[in-house]
Amino acid sequence: MFCRYFCFFSLCLFLPTQRRCSLGHISNLHGSDTTSLPGFENLTVGYNKYLRPYFGGEPVQIAMSLDIASISTISESDMDYTATIYLRQRWTDPRLVFHGNKSFTLDARLVELLWVPDTYIVESKKSFLHDVTVGNRLIRLFSNGTILYALRITTTVACNMDLSKYPMDTQTCRLQLESWGYDENDVIFTWLRGNDSVHGIEKLRLSQYTVERYYTLVSKSQQETGSYPRLILQFELRRNVLYFILETYVPSTLLVMLSWVSFWITLDSVPARTCIGVTTVLSMTTLMIGSRSSLSKTNCFIKAIDVYLGICFSFIFGALVEYAVAHYSSSQKCAAKAPEEGPANELAKEMEEVNITNILHSSITSYKRKISFTSIEISSDNVNCSDLTMKTHEKIKCVLRNKMHRIIGYFTIQNPSNVDHYSKLLFPLFFMVVNVFYWAYYLYF
């Protein structure tokens, strides 16, 4: 009997599409909406592929399972991932029950003669079925009427990512399967074995990510046209931060430490200290531009790596500004000492040219001038504002002037060399404290 079925089935594959085989006759295949499966005409007489199983009655139970063959691309700029999956769907059609305990694998082209679910991938940007060397589809018919329909699909699915903690982030992506036209009154989607319905994802080896965990969900999609069943595979991807530590974090930290070398160079070495400051600033700028070029389309996000690079750039720029302040204070102090040393040098020259009388006369005259200038300066800095003859607005101006002189005195650097001395301690200390807060926040919060 099986040989007869096989012979008729083989014959039908070579007949024109307008004709079909039966167990004892040849008739028109498309003469009506009802079609028969070649080789199984005694089972599918009156079979209508346009009507679902149990039409007008209970909904069809469709059990699904997945094999994740690969996840080839995860794009932060486009916020999607590309995966190749093996989708298997099982349902029971009582119109295809036959005696025995065997199962038959049919030609994939015969799927057009059967009713199949209208499953689609939610949030898919583009998908395609593999067709090398033939369409990668499988149809298997069991004696109890169960149909196994398997497909090999490559799909690009949207995945909304939160990049605020990049590159120490963990992304949650989904693969959602839903019925397009049949609502929950017609079909019911279920996972075949719960979380065990998904295979292969735990074996994936991705370039930047590690699969932390995954789980399956059963949900419903409420649309204007009805409530549709939906199956969800949700998986978490943790980014491998080691690459970014070696590529970005370590170089930026070393540049900050290199900028501290200028604190051990004297203030008189202007070319050396200026060269170190400018070189580290330019190198840090190049590093910041390179880190953002890989995520050019996500510049609206302030990422963790941007925060760290901004911190490093601030410390490097601060080291350059520190030298500018110290050098300016040193030059001002030297300029203030110059007038005091000038008369002494002139007197030394005059001692060689004039007599003792002229020396005494000039010394007394210069001494009187110094006393008069000193008294004027002291009176100008510390004006007595309690004079009864002063008017009210003059007293207010006097008080404000004295306070301004006092505030300026607080910020006046008496010894410029102390700036480098304190910077040697404060810059590394503040940088360590900022690093502790940075890594604690982005790793544990």
Summary of the structure (lengths in Angstrom):
residues: 445
radius of gyration: 43.0
end to end distance: 70.0
largest distance: 151.4
contacts: 1179
relative contact order: 0.08
helix: 46%
strand: 26%
